[in-house]
Amino acid sequence: MFDEPSPRGLFTSLNEQEYRRLRTLNEQLGRAELWISRRGHEMATAYCLAAAQARHLEKLDEDVELIATILFLRANGTAVSRDHIVSRIDIPLFPRVAGESADSNTRPTEHSENDPEAWSPLFLDLYERALQRDATKLLSIGALCVDIALIQQQLRSW
């Protein structure tokens, strides 16, 4: 086994190298969560500013939906293709409401960065829901591909 304590009940049968790989993936997913939150906010703000005058003058009401898609690619995958995708998670993002703090769209972290049990919510979601607790698939992940897109625009006028 390894010197560092393992997270309770999650990965008790991993060797040191496998555990380090999962900690690295966890750190990358934590950074991806922050980037997605910031980028989603920037995209929503830019879109709202660009469309503000048209909405005001033409009395339009718009619904905008942003989706962040994270593709989890195999370690040996050099390009994004169906054969290299281990899993995919789509995260809906919504524009920030006036008065919300800048960090309100980020998921809370319960542990400090040095805590061995500080698994990011996105990492846990990937393991529990998307991969259905399949540690072999989890260990095969070697890269992330993140895309944020405007997927729906509904215009209403009166």
OpenMM code with the backbone's topology and positions (N, CA, C; nanometers):
from openmm import Vec3, app, unit

residues = "MET PHE ASP GLU PRO SER PRO ARG GLY LEU PHE THR SER LEU ASN GLU GLN GLU TYR ARG ARG LEU ARG THR LEU ASN GLU GLN LEU GLY ARG ALA GLU LEU TRP ILE SER ARG ARG GLY HIS GLU MET ALA THR ALA TYR CYS LEU ALA ALA ALA GLN ALA ARG HIS LEU GLU LYS LEU ASP GLU ASP VAL GLU LEU ILE ALA THR ILE LEU PHE LEU ARG ALA ASN GLY THR ALA VAL SER ARG ASP HIS ILE VAL SER ARG ILE ASP ILE PRO LEU PHE PRO ARG VAL ALA GLY GLU SER ALA ASP SER ASN THR ARG PRO THR GLU HIS SER GLU ASN ASP PRO GLU ALA TRP SER PRO LEU PHE LEU ASP LEU TYR GLU ARG ALA LEU GLN ARG ASP ALA THR LYS LEU LEU SER ILE GLY ALA LEU CYS VAL ASP ILE ALA LEU ILE GLN GLN GLN LEU ARG SER TRP".split()
positions = [
    Vec3(0.0843, -0.1203, 0.0000),
    Vec3(0.0000, 0.0000, 0.0000),
    Vec3(0.0876, 0.1250, 0.0000),
    Vec3(0.0344, 0.2346, 0.0482),
    Vec3(0.1060, 0.3614, 0.0471),
    Vec3(0.0946, 0.4270, 0.1834),
    Vec3(0.1846, 0.5223, 0.2078),
    Vec3(0.1894, 0.5885, 0.3386),
    Vec3(0.0714, 0.6805, 0.3624),
    Vec3(0.0273, 0.7513, 0.2568),
    Vec3(-0.0804, 0.8470, 0.2694),
    Vec3(-0.2127, 0.7726, 0.2900),
    Vec3(-0.2945, 0.8142, 0.3848),
    Vec3(-0.4201, 0.7428, 0.4080),
    Vec3(-0.5121, 0.7510, 0.2864),
    Vec3(-0.5804, 0.6413, 0.2576),
    Vec3(-0.6716, 0.6403, 0.1428),
    Vec3(-0.8055, 0.7010, 0.1822),
    Vec3(-0.8818, 0.7505, 0.0854),
    Vec3(-1.0137, 0.8034, 0.1174),
    Vec3(-1.1033, 0.6908, 0.1672),
    Vec3(-1.1885, 0.7222, 0.2614),
    Vec3(-1.2726, 0.6214, 0.3246),
    Vec3(-1.3582, 0.5478, 0.2228),
    Vec3(-1.3364, 0.4174, 0.2140),
    Vec3(-1.4225, 0.3315, 0.1351),
    Vec3(-1.4143, 0.3449, -0.0152),
    Vec3(-1.3357, 0.4361, -0.0701),
    Vec3(-1.3352, 0.4531, -0.2153),
    Vec3(-1.2310, 0.3660, -0.2841),
    Vec3(-1.1059, 0.3863, -0.2547),
    Vec3(-0.9990, 0.3217, -0.3299),
    Vec3(-0.9017, 0.2514, -0.2355),
    Vec3(-0.9438, 0.1447, -0.1769),
    Vec3(-0.8610, 0.0765, -0.0774),
    Vec3(-0.7612, -0.0206, -0.1391),
    Vec3(-0.7805, -0.0612, -0.2652),
    Vec3(-0.6944, -0.1635, -0.3237),
    Vec3(-0.5981, -0.1077, -0.4293),
    Vec3(-0.5684, 0.0204, -0.4248),
    Vec3(-0.4802, 0.0798, -0.5245),
    Vec3(-0.3364, 0.0832, -0.4761),
    Vec3(-0.2440, 0.0706, -0.5711),
    Vec3(-0.1034, 0.0884, -0.5345),
    Vec3(-0.0703, 0.2376, -0.5352),
    Vec3(0.0499, 0.2716, -0.4965),
    Vec3(0.0890, 0.4119, -0.4821),
    Vec3(0.0798, 0.4885, -0.6136),
    Vec3(0.1244, 0.4284, -0.7228),
    Vec3(0.1207, 0.4954, -0.8539),
    Vec3(-0.0229, 0.5221, -0.8988),
    Vec3(-0.1128, 0.4257, -0.8807),
    Vec3(-0.2521, 0.4436, -0.9190),
    Vec3(-0.3174, 0.5532, -0.8344),
    Vec3(-0.2864, 0.5522, -0.7070),
    Vec3(-0.3422, 0.6536, -0.6182),
    Vec3(-0.2946, 0.7935, -0.6591),
    Vec3(-0.1657, 0.8058, -0.6944),
    Vec3(-0.1134, 0.9352, -0.7406),
    Vec3(-0.1837, 0.9804, -0.8681),
    Vec3(-0.2117, 0.8870, -0.9592),
    Vec3(-0.2842, 0.9206, -1.0832),
    Vec3(-0.4227, 0.9769, -1.0510),
    Vec3(-0.4902, 0.9148, -0.9558),
    Vec3(-0.6237, 0.9628, -0.9190),
    Vec3(-0.6172, 1.0983, -0.8503),
    Vec3(-0.5154, 1.1205, -0.7674),
    Vec3(-0.5005, 1.2516, -0.7031),
    Vec3(-0.4738, 1.3590, -0.8089),
    Vec3(-0.3939, 1.3257, -0.9109),
    Vec3(-0.3667, 1.4208, -1.0191),
    Vec3(-0.4948, 1.4520, -1.0956),
    Vec3(-0.5725, 1.3479, -1.1279),
    Vec3(-0.7007, 1.3694, -1.1959),
    Vec3(-0.7922, 1.4557, -1.1097),
    Vec3(-0.7955, 1.4304, -0.9800),
    Vec3(-0.8763, 1.5094, -0.8878),
    Vec3(-0.8354, 1.6578, -0.8907),
    Vec3(-0.7044, 1.6831, -0.8886),
    Vec3(-0.6564, 1.8219, -0.8942),
    Vec3(-0.6952, 1.8884, -1.0255),
    Vec3(-0.6820, 1.8149, -1.1356),
    Vec3(-0.7191, 1.8695, -1.2658),
    Vec3(-0.8689, 1.8996, -1.2728),
    Vec3(-0.9500, 1.8138, -1.2145),
    Vec3(-1.0943, 1.8372, -1.2149),
    Vec3(-1.1316, 1.9558, -1.1262),
    Vec3(-1.0610, 1.9740, -1.0167),
    Vec3(-1.0836, 2.0924, -0.9328),
    Vec3(-1.0539, 2.2197, -1.0096),
    Vec3(-0.9416, 2.2200, -1.0830),
    Vec3(-0.9078, 2.3366, -1.1668),
    Vec3(-1.0097, 2.3551, -1.2786),
    Vec3(-1.0541, 2.2443, -1.3377),
    Vec3(-1.1532, 2.2520, -1.4459),
    Vec3(-1.2834, 2.3114, -1.3946),
    Vec3(-1.3263, 2.2742, -1.2739),
    Vec3(-1.4487, 2.3301, -1.2162),
    Vec3(-1.4395, 2.4820, -1.2037),
    Vec3(-1.3265, 2.5302, -1.1517),
    Vec3(-1.3087, 2.6749, -1.1376),
    Vec3(-1.3067, 2.7431, -1.2738),
    Vec3(-1.2361, 2.6841, -1.3717),
    Vec3(-1.2291, 2.7423, -1.5052),
    Vec3(-1.3672, 2.7449, -1.5701),
    Vec3(-1.4423, 2.6369, -1.5562),
    Vec3(-1.5769, 2.6300, -1.6146),
    Vec3(-1.6658, 2.7377, -1.5549),
    Vec3(-1.6585, 2.7547, -1.4244),
    Vec3(-1.7397, 2.8557, -1.3585),
    Vec3(-1.7047, 2.9964, -1.4087),
    Vec3(-1.5750, 3.0258, -1.4121),
    Vec3(-1.5322, 3.1593, -1.4588),
    Vec3(-1.5667, 3.1815, -1.6053),
    Vec3(-1.5354, 3.0832, -1.6886),
    Vec3(-1.5592, 3.0977, -1.8328),
    Vec3(-1.7082, 3.1060, -1.8633),
    Vec3(-1.7883, 3.0265, -1.7955),
    Vec3(-1.9328, 3.0325, -1.8149),
    Vec3(-1.9877, 3.1692, -1.7793),
    Vec3(-1.9390, 3.2246, -1.6689),
    Vec3(-1.9825, 3.3586, -1.6280),
    Vec3(-1.9399, 3.4627, -1.7317),
    Vec3(-1.8162, 3.4522, -1.7789),
    Vec3(-1.7674, 3.5467, -1.8807),
    Vec3(-1.8507, 3.5391, -2.0079),
    Vec3(-1.8820, 3.4168, -2.0512),
    Vec3(-1.9609, 3.4005, -2.1739),
    Vec3(-2.1016, 3.4563, -2.1568),
    Vec3(-2.1644, 3.4283, -2.0435),
    Vec3(-2.2993, 3.4775, -2.0194),
    Vec3(-2.3008, 3.6294, -2.0109),
    Vec3(-2.2016, 3.6870, -1.9430),
    Vec3(-2.1936, 3.8327, -1.9312),
    Vec3(-2.1720, 3.8979, -2.0672),
    Vec3(-2.0790, 3.8442, -2.1454),
    Vec3(-2.0523, 3.9005, -2.2785),
    Vec3(-2.1751, 3.8916, -2.3674),
    Vec3(-2.2447, 3.7799, -2.3632),
    Vec3(-2.3644, 3.7638, -2.4450),
    Vec3(-2.4725, 3.8625, -2.4019),
    Vec3(-2.4925, 3.8746, -2.2702),
    Vec3(-2.5961, 3.9656, -2.2190),
    Vec3(-2.5655, 4.1106, -2.2544),
    Vec3(-2.4378, 4.1497, -2.2443),
    Vec3(-2.4009, 4.2864, -2.2801),
    Vec3(-2.4221, 4.3128, -2.4284),
    Vec3(-2.3858, 4.2160, -2.5115),
    Vec3(-2.4010, 4.2332, -2.6570),
    Vec3(-2.5479, 4.2422, -2.6971),
    Vec3(-2.6343, 4.1712, -2.6260),
    Vec3(-2.7755, 4.1679, -2.6632),
    Vec3(-2.8613, 4.2665, -2.5847),
    Vec3(-2.8027, 4.3362, -2.4895),
    Vec3(-2.8815, 4.4218, -2.3993),
    Vec3(-2.9587, 4.5301, -2.4727),
    Vec3(-2.8936, 4.5990, -2.5647),
    Vec3(-2.9616, 4.7082, -2.6321),
    Vec3(-3.0754, 4.6569, -2.7198),
    Vec3(-3.0548, 4.5488, -2.7895),
    Vec3(-3.1607, 4.4926, -2.8734),
    Vec3(-3.2799, 4.4499, -2.7886),
    Vec3(-3.2535, 4.3886, -2.6752),
    Vec3(-3.3633, 4.3469, -2.5871),
    Vec3(-3.4399, 4.4675, -2.5361),
    Vec3(-3.3677, 4.5739, -2.5012),
    Vec3(-3.4310, 4.6927, -2.4458),
    Vec3(-3.5150, 4.7642, -2.5516),
    Vec3(-3.4587, 4.7861, -2.6687),
    Vec3(-3.5284, 4.8602, -2.7731),
    Vec3(-3.6441, 4.7817, -2.8339),
    Vec3(-3.6272, 4.6501, -2.8473),
    Vec3(-3.7309, 4.5701, -2.9128),
    Vec3(-3.8183, 4.4959, -2.8123),
    Vec3(-3.7946, 4.5208, -2.6844),
    Vec3(-3.8690, 4.4552, -2.5769),
    Vec3(-3.8683, 4.3031, -2.5936),
    Vec3(-3.7489, 4.2488, -2.6093),
    Vec3(-3.7319, 4.1044, -2.6221),
    Vec3(-3.6945, 4.0445, -2.4868),
    Vec3(-3.7399, 3.9251, -2.4648),
    Vec3(-3.7021, 3.8508, -2.3459),
    Vec3(-3.6355, 3.7222, -2.3945),
    Vec3(-3.5151, 3.6953, -2.3487),
    Vec3(-3.4404, 3.5800, -2.3979),
    Vec3(-3.4083, 3.4839, -2.2845),
    Vec3(-3.4100, 3.3563, -2.3162),
    Vec3(-3.3592, 3.2529, -2.2269),
    Vec3(-3.2342, 3.1966, -2.2921),
    Vec3(-3.1247, 3.1989, -2.2203),
    Vec3(-2.9978, 3.1491, -2.2711),
    Vec3(-2.9519, 3.0364, -2.1804),
    Vec3(-2.9085, 2.9289, -2.2412),
    Vec3(-2.8583, 2.8173, -2.1625),
    Vec3(-2.7176, 2.7834, -2.2103),
    Vec3(-2.6263, 2.7729, -2.1161),
    Vec3(-2.4888, 2.7324, -2.1463),
    Vec3(-2.4672, 2.5926, -2.0900),
    Vec3(-2.3969, 2.5110, -2.1656),
    Vec3(-2.3633, 2.3762, -2.1205),
    Vec3(-2.2133, 2.3586, -2.1281),
    Vec3(-2.1537, 2.3144, -2.0178),
    Vec3(-2.0115, 2.2771, -2.0177),
    Vec3(-2.0058, 2.1265, -2.0372),
    Vec3(-1.9328, 2.0836, -2.1376),
    Vec3(-1.9149, 1.9412, -2.1651),
    Vec3(-1.7708, 1.9049, -2.1352),
    Vec3(-1.7533, 1.8034, -2.0525),
    Vec3(-1.6195, 1.7537, -2.0217),
    Vec3(-1.6084, 1.6136, -2.0786),
    Vec3(-1.5114, 1.5952, -2.1676),
    Vec3(-1.4817, 1.4629, -2.2209),
    Vec3(-1.3608, 1.4096, -2.1460),
    Vec3(-1.3695, 1.2869, -2.1012),
    Vec3(-1.2594, 1.2204, -2.0321),
    Vec3(-1.1977, 1.1225, -2.1305),
    Vec3(-1.0717, 1.1462, -2.1667),
    Vec3(-1.0055, 1.0693, -2.2712),
    Vec3(-0.9078, 0.9686, -2.2129),
    Vec3(-0.8897, 0.8590, -2.2829),
    Vec3(-0.7937, 0.7557, -2.2420),
    Vec3(-0.6529, 0.8131, -2.2400),
    Vec3(-0.5701, 0.7551, -2.1562),
    Vec3(-0.4319, 0.8012, -2.1418),
    Vec3(-0.3544, 0.7903, -2.2723),
    Vec3(-0.3831, 0.6890, -2.3537),
    Vec3(-0.3090, 0.6713, -2.4789),
    Vec3(-0.3755, 0.7410, -2.5973),
    Vec3(-0.4844, 0.8112, -2.5744),
    Vec3(-0.5526, 0.8814, -2.6828),
    Vec3(-0.4811, 1.0099, -2.7196),
    Vec3(-0.4538, 1.0277, -2.8478),
    Vec3(-0.3858, 1.1491, -2.8928),
    Vec3(-0.4825, 1.2474, -2.9567),
    Vec3(-0.6021, 1.2007, -2.9914),
    Vec3(-0.7016, 1.2878, -3.0534),
    Vec3(-0.8378, 1.2546, -2.9938),
    Vec3(-0.9296, 1.3483, -3.0082),
    Vec3(-1.0645, 1.3256, -2.9575),
    Vec3(-1.1417, 1.2458, -3.0617),
    Vec3(-1.1648, 1.1201, -3.0326),
    Vec3(-1.2488, 1.0353, -3.1165),
    Vec3(-1.3302, 0.9469, -3.0244),
    Vec3(-1.4339, 0.8863, -3.0773),
    Vec3(-1.5214, 0.8025, -2.9947),
    Vec3(-1.4455, 0.6909, -2.9251),
    Vec3(-1.3423, 0.6379, -2.9914),
    Vec3(-1.2656, 0.5271, -2.9337),
    Vec3(-1.1841, 0.5695, -2.8124),
    Vec3(-1.1524, 0.6979, -2.8028),
    Vec3(-1.0673, 0.7465, -2.6942),
    Vec3(-1.1467, 0.8053, -2.5775),
    Vec3(-1.2770, 0.8170, -2.5904),
    Vec3(-1.3589, 0.8774, -2.4849),
    Vec3(-1.3959, 0.7718, -2.3813),
    Vec3(-1.3565, 0.7953, -2.2571),
    Vec3(-1.3913, 0.7065, -2.1463),
    Vec3(-1.5301, 0.7418, -2.0949),
    Vec3(-1.5571, 0.8726, -2.0802),
    Vec3(-1.6857, 0.9180, -2.0296),
    Vec3(-1.7078, 1.0629, -2.0703),
    Vec3(-1.8282, 1.1094, -2.0470),
    Vec3(-1.8662, 1.2475, -2.0782),
    Vec3(-1.9608, 1.2956, -1.9691),
    Vec3(-1.9400, 1.4196, -1.9261),
    Vec3(-2.0306, 1.4824, -1.8295),
    Vec3(-2.0717, 1.6178, -1.8867),
    Vec3(-2.2013, 1.6452, -1.8880),
    Vec3(-2.2549, 1.7748, -1.9282),
    Vec3(-2.3018, 1.8477, -1.8032),
    Vec3(-2.2562, 1.9715, -1.7876),
    Vec3(-2.2898, 2.0513, -1.6700),
    Vec3(-2.3639, 2.1766, -1.7169),
    Vec3(-2.4901, 2.1938, -1.6767),
    Vec3(-2.5605, 2.3169, -1.7154),
    Vec3(-2.5067, 2.4362, -1.6377),
    Vec3(-2.4863, 2.5463, -1.7081),
    Vec3(-2.4405, 2.6716, -1.6471),
    Vec3(-2.5476, 2.7763, -1.6709),
    Vec3(-2.5681, 2.8601, -1.5741),
    Vec3(-2.6685, 2.9644, -1.5881),
    Vec3(-2.6049, 3.0990, -1.5601),
    Vec3(-2.6519, 3.2027, -1.6298),
    Vec3(-2.5976, 3.3359, -1.6020),
    Vec3(-2.6200, 3.3735, -1.4569),
    Vec3(-2.5263, 3.4477, -1.4022),
    Vec3(-2.5341, 3.4912, -1.2633),
    Vec3(-2.6441, 3.5964, -1.2485),
    Vec3(-2.7210, 3.5849, -1.1450),
    Vec3(-2.8270, 3.6800, -1.1151),
    Vec3(-2.7650, 3.8010, -1.0454),
    Vec3(-2.8176, 3.9194, -1.0728),
    Vec3(-2.7656, 4.0402, -1.0087),
    Vec3(-2.7664, 4.0234, -0.8581),
    Vec3(-2.6551, 4.0593, -0.7947),
    Vec3(-2.6446, 4.0484, -0.6503),
    Vec3(-2.5729, 3.9234, -0.6027),
    Vec3(-2.5561, 3.8231, -0.6921),
    Vec3(-2.4817, 3.7028, -0.6529),
    Vec3(-2.3345, 3.7345, -0.6464),
    Vec3(-2.2637, 3.6656, -0.5598),
    Vec3(-2.1199, 3.6856, -0.5517),
    Vec3(-2.0515, 3.6123, -0.6667),
    Vec3(-1.9287, 3.6508, -0.6978),
    Vec3(-1.8561, 3.5913, -0.8092),
    Vec3(-1.8279, 3.4438, -0.7872),
    Vec3(-1.8230, 3.3982, -0.6631),
    Vec3(-1.7921, 3.2593, -0.6352),
    Vec3(-1.9161, 3.1744, -0.6125),
    Vec3(-2.0348, 3.2283, -0.6367),
    Vec3(-2.1561, 3.1537, -0.6060),
    Vec3(-2.1794, 3.0377, -0.7009),
    Vec3(-2.1205, 3.0411, -0.8208),
    Vec3(-2.1383, 2.9318, -0.9152),
    Vec3(-2.0382, 2.8197, -0.8946),
    Vec3(-1.9375, 2.8405, -0.8110),
    Vec3(-1.8402, 2.7353, -0.7876),
    Vec3(-1.8927, 2.6431, -0.6790),
    Vec3(-1.8565, 2.5176, -0.6915),
    Vec3(-1.8994, 2.4205, -0.5916),
    Vec3(-1.8148, 2.4374, -0.4660),
    Vec3(-1.8748, 2.4215, -0.3496),
    Vec3(-1.7979, 2.4395, -0.2260),
    Vec3(-1.6982, 2.3262, -0.2066),
    Vec3(-1.5851, 2.3597, -0.1482),
    Vec3(-1.4895, 2.2563, -0.1116),
    Vec3(-1.4926, 2.2425, 0.0391),
    Vec3(-1.4958, 2.1192, 0.0863),
    Vec3(-1.5086, 2.0953, 0.2287),
    Vec3(-1.3742, 2.0734, 0.2967),
    Vec3(-1.2693, 2.0439, 0.2210),
    Vec3(-1.1400, 2.0102, 0.2778),
    Vec3(-1.0323, 2.1008, 0.2203),
    Vec3(-0.9220, 2.1102, 0.2916),
    Vec3(-0.8096, 2.1864, 0.2393),
    Vec3(-0.7387, 2.1057, 0.1314),
    Vec3(-0.6567, 2.1734, 0.0515),
    Vec3(-0.5890, 2.1085, -0.0601),
    Vec3(-0.4971, 1.9963, -0.0149),
    Vec3(-0.4388, 2.0059, 0.1050),
    Vec3(-0.3463, 1.9045, 0.1543),
    Vec3(-0.4165, 1.7859, 0.2205),
    Vec3(-0.5453, 1.7948, 0.2415),
    Vec3(-0.6205, 1.6869, 0.3035),
    Vec3(-0.6310, 1.5704, 0.2049),
    Vec3(-0.5891, 1.4487, 0.2433),
    Vec3(-0.5929, 1.3357, 0.1509),
    Vec3(-0.7337, 1.2943, 0.1095),
    Vec3(-0.8350, 1.3428, 0.1805),
    Vec3(-0.9718, 1.3089, 0.1450),
    Vec3(-1.0427, 1.4220, 0.0710),
    Vec3(-0.9681, 1.5152, 0.0182),
    Vec3(-1.0271, 1.6300, -0.0506),
    Vec3(-1.0556, 1.5963, -0.1970),
    Vec3(-1.1527, 1.5102, -0.2204),
    Vec3(-1.1910, 1.4740, -0.3566),
    Vec3(-1.2913, 1.5770, -0.4066),
    Vec3(-1.2664, 1.6320, -0.5244),
    Vec3(-1.3555, 1.7354, -0.5779),
    Vec3(-1.4926, 1.6751, -0.6086),
    Vec3(-1.5978, 1.7557, -0.6000),
    Vec3(-1.7329, 1.7069, -0.6313),
    Vec3(-1.7417, 1.6520, -0.7742),
    Vec3(-1.6703, 1.7131, -0.8676),
    Vec3(-1.6726, 1.6655, -1.0055),
    Vec3(-1.6060, 1.5282, -1.0175),
    Vec3(-1.4971, 1.5062, -0.9436),
    Vec3(-1.4312, 1.3764, -0.9417),
    Vec3(-1.5257, 1.2698, -0.8870),
    Vec3(-1.5918, 1.3006, -0.7763),
    Vec3(-1.6847, 1.2056, -0.7164),
    Vec3(-1.8032, 1.1784, -0.8086),
    Vec3(-1.8523, 1.2810, -0.8767),
    Vec3(-1.9620, 1.2638, -0.9716),
    Vec3(-1.9193, 1.1725, -1.0864),
    Vec3(-1.7982, 1.1935, -1.1361),
    Vec3(-1.7450, 1.1087, -1.2430),
    Vec3(-1.7384, 0.9634, -1.1969),
    Vec3(-1.6808, 0.9411, -1.0806),
    Vec3(-1.6620, 0.8051, -1.0307),
    Vec3(-1.7950, 0.7381, -0.9967),
    Vec3(-1.8785, 0.8083, -0.9220),
    Vec3(-2.0031, 0.7485, -0.8736),
    Vec3(-2.1085, 0.7340, -0.9830),
    Vec3(-2.1350, 0.8427, -1.0539),
    Vec3(-2.2485, 0.8439, -1.1463),
    Vec3(-2.2089, 0.8026, -1.2877),
    Vec3(-2.1108, 0.8712, -1.3445),
    Vec3(-2.0775, 0.8484, -1.4850),
    Vec3(-2.0094, 0.7135, -1.5076),
    Vec3(-1.9185, 0.6759, -1.4191),
    Vec3(-1.8449, 0.5503, -1.4374),
    Vec3(-1.8997, 0.4362, -1.3511),
    Vec3(-2.0005, 0.4649, -1.2706),
    Vec3(-2.0652, 0.3663, -1.1849),
    Vec3(-1.9632, 0.2857, -1.1040),
    Vec3(-1.8698, 0.3586, -1.0413),
    Vec3(-1.7687, 0.3041, -0.9494),
    Vec3(-1.6707, 0.2090, -1.0174),
    Vec3(-1.6446, 0.2291, -1.1451),
    Vec3(-1.5506, 0.1458, -1.2196),
    Vec3(-1.4113, 0.2091, -1.2106),
    Vec3(-1.3292, 0.1595, -1.1173),
    Vec3(-1.1959, 0.2164, -1.0958),
    Vec3(-1.1037, 0.1922, -1.2149),
    Vec3(-1.1229, 0.0843, -1.2895),
    Vec3(-1.0401, 0.0562, -1.4068),
    Vec3(-1.0585, 0.1647, -1.5120),
    Vec3(-1.1832, 0.2021, -1.5384),
    Vec3(-1.2093, 0.3109, -1.6336),
    Vec3(-1.1532, 0.4427, -1.5805),
    Vec3(-1.1702, 0.4661, -1.4516),
    Vec3(-1.1200, 0.5887, -1.3896),
    Vec3(-0.9691, 0.5998, -1.4069),
    Vec3(-0.8981, 0.4898, -1.3858),
    Vec3(-0.7525, 0.4900, -1.4001),
    Vec3(-0.7073, 0.5013, -1.5456),
    Vec3(-0.7953, 0.4718, -1.6402),
    Vec3(-0.7574, 0.4807, -1.7820),
    Vec3(-0.7621, 0.6233, -1.8355),
    Vec3(-0.8184, 0.7164, -1.7574),
    Vec3(-0.8307, 0.8556, -1.8014),
    Vec3(-0.6944, 0.9233, -1.7965),
    Vec3(-0.6579, 0.9877, -1.9074),
    Vec3(-0.5297, 1.0563, -1.9133),
    Vec3(-0.5387, 1.2000, -1.9587),
    Vec3(-0.6582, 1.2454, -1.9993),
    Vec3(-0.6729, 1.3827, -2.0478),
    Vec3(-0.8181, 1.4262, -2.0349),
    Vec3(-0.8362, 1.5578, -2.0271),
    Vec3(-0.9686, 1.6187, -2.0238),
    Vec3(-0.9839, 1.7101, -2.1441),
    Vec3(-1.1037, 1.7173, -2.1955),
    Vec3(-1.1359, 1.8134, -2.3003),
    Vec3(-1.2615, 1.8856, -2.2541),
    Vec3(-1.2532, 2.0174, -2.2364),
    Vec3(-1.3657, 2.0944, -2.1833),
    Vec3(-1.4144, 2.1913, -2.2895),
    Vec3(-1.5462, 2.1942, -2.3099),
    Vec3(-1.6074, 2.2841, -2.4071),
    Vec3(-1.7309, 2.3457, -2.3433),
    Vec3(-1.7482, 2.4749, -2.3619),
    Vec3(-1.8679, 2.5428, -2.3129),
    Vec3(-1.9376, 2.6024, -2.4339),
    Vec3(-2.0663, 2.5720, -2.4463),
    Vec3(-2.1394, 2.6169, -2.5651),
    Vec3(-2.2745, 2.6752, -2.5282),
    Vec3(-2.3184, 2.7719, -2.6080),
    Vec3(-2.4543, 2.8252, -2.6002),
    Vec3(-2.5420, 2.7251, -2.6729),
    Vec3(-2.6326, 2.6590, -2.6004),
    Vec3(-2.7082, 2.5529, -2.6658),
    Vec3(-2.8533, 2.5866, -2.6932),
    Vec3(-2.9042, 2.6928, -2.6324),
    Vec3(-3.0446, 2.7225, -2.6554),
    Vec3(-3.0674, 2.8718, -2.6421),
    Vec3(-3.1430, 2.9226, -2.7331),
    Vec3(-3.1811, 3.0629, -2.7246),
    Vec3(-3.3275, 3.0700, -2.7635),
    Vec3(-3.4086, 3.1213, -2.6746),
    Vec3(-3.5500, 3.1325, -2.7003),
    Vec3(-3.5877, 3.2790, -2.6906),
    Vec3(-3.6429, 3.3321, -2.7977),
    Vec3(-3.6820, 3.4723, -2.8002),
    Vec3(-3.8323, 3.4832, -2.7854),
    Vec3(-3.8748, 3.5752, -2.7002),
    Vec3(-4.0173, 3.6050, -2.6864),
    Vec3(-4.0325, 3.7567, -2.6977),
    Vec3(-4.1302, 3.7986, -2.7696),
    Vec3(-4.1560, 3.9430, -2.7783),
    Vec3(-4.3022, 3.9690, -2.7432),
    Vec3(-4.3288, 4.0921, -2.7028),
    Vec3(-4.4657, 4.1294, -2.6690),
    Vec3(-4.4955, 4.2669, -2.7200),
] * unit.nanometer
topology = app.Topology()
chain = topology.addChain("A")
for resn in residues:
    res = topology.addResidue(resn, chain)
    for name in ("N", "CA", "C"):
        topology.addAtom(name, app.Element.getBySymbol(name[0]), res)
